[in-house]
Each structure stands twice: as structure tokens, then as C-alpha cells.
């Protein structure tokens, strides 16, 4: 049940990003990432939250923080054992080429 709440927060933050309410999205995502630190098995959800937050930072012009978050997210996914899901995340290919 807790994981579903986290998933909903990721989707809500995406809605705020589309509405250009970046501060609301950032607030939700920062808290979500902190909360997900207590769930080490939620690797992909944690990475997705970081990817969404990196979009906000990019839009705000904080490109270094955006890149840093994308690298953290991609490394977490690449070190996981879920090979099928890795192939479904196209940003991993791009981020790893830029590293």
C-alpha cells in the first residue's frame, strides 16, 4: 500500500510539471526521494522520482544538479538485477554514453 502512495506522488508531480508548477513538483519529489530511502527494494521508483526531479532542475536551469540526479538514477538501475526493465528505460542509454 505504501508503494502505491509513492507511485501516486510520482504521477502527481508529473502533473505539476506539465502545469508548470515546478516548486510544487519539486517539494513533492524531494520528500518522496527522502521517504523512498527507507525502501531499498523500490529501486525503479526511486530512480523515476530522481528522473522527474532532474527534469525540474533542468527546466530551472540547474543543469549540473539535473545531470547528477540522472547519473544517480541510472547507476542504481544498472546495478539492479531487473534486466527486462532496464531495456524499457531509454534514458539509460543516453546517460551512460554521456558519462
C-alpha positions in Angstrom: 0.0 0.0 0.0 2.8 2.4 0.8 4.5 1.8 -2.5 1.2 2.8 -4.3 1.1 6.0 -2.4 4.7 6.7 -3.6 3.7 5.9 -7.2 0.8 8.3 -7.0 3.2 11.0 -5.8 5.4 10.5 -8.8 2.4 10.8 -11.1 1.1 13.9 -9.3 4.5 15.5 -9.6 4.4 14.9 -13.3 1.1 16.7 -13.5 2.5 19.7 -11.7 5.4 19.7 -14.1 3.0 19.8 -17.0 1.1 22.6 -15.3 4.5 24.4 -14.9 4.1 24.4 -11.2 7.7 23.4 -10.7 8.0 24.3 -7.0 5.1 22.1 -6.1 6.6 19.2 -8.1 10.0 19.8 -6.5 8.6 19.8 -3.0 6.7 16.5 -3.6 9.7 14.8 -5.2 12.3 15.9 -2.6 10.1 14.5 0.1 9.4 11.4 -1.9 13.0 10.7 -2.5 13.7 11.0 1.2 10.8 8.7 2.0 11.9 6.1 -0.6 15.4 5.9 1.1 13.6 3.7 3.7 12.6 1.3 0.9 15.8 0.0 -0.7 13.8 -2.6 -2.8 12.0 0.3 -4.6 15.0 0.9 -6.9 13.0 1.8 -10.1 10.5 4.0 -8.3 13.4 5.8 -6.6 15.1 6.3 -9.9 11.9 7.5 -11.5 11.4 10.1 -8.8 15.0 11.3 -9.3 14.4 11.5 -13.1 11.4 13.6 -12.6 13.2 15.9 -10.2 16.1 16.2 -12.7 13.5 17.5 -15.2 12.5 20.2 -12.8 16.2 21.2 -12.2 16.8 21.2 -15.9 13.8 23.5 -16.6 15.0 25.8 -13.8 18.4 26.0 -15.4 20.3 23.9 -12.8 21.8 21.6 -15.3 24.6 20.2 -13.1 22.1 19.0 -10.5 19.9 17.6 -13.2 22.8 15.6 -14.7 23.9 14.4 -11.2 20.4 13.1 -10.4 20.2 11.3 -13.8 23.5 9.7 -13.2 22.5 8.5 -9.7 19.2 7.1 -11.0 20.9 5.3 -13.9 23.6 3.8 -11.7 21.0 2.4 -9.3 19.1 0.8 -12.1 22.2 -0.5 -13.9 23.3 -2.2 -10.7 20.0 -3.9 -10.2 19.1 -7.4 -11.4 15.9 -6.5 -13.3 17.4 -6.7 -16.8 14.0 -6.6 -18.6 13.0 -3.3 -17.0 16.4 -1.8 -17.8 15.7 -2.2 -21.5 12.4 -0.2 -21.1 14.2 3.0 -19.9 15.7 4.7 -22.9 17.4 7.5 -20.9 19.8 4.9 -19.5 21.5 4.5 -22.9 21.9 8.3 -23.3 23.1 9.0 -19.8 25.7 6.2 -20.0 27.0 7.5 -23.3 27.5 10.9 -21.7 29.4 9.6 -18.7 
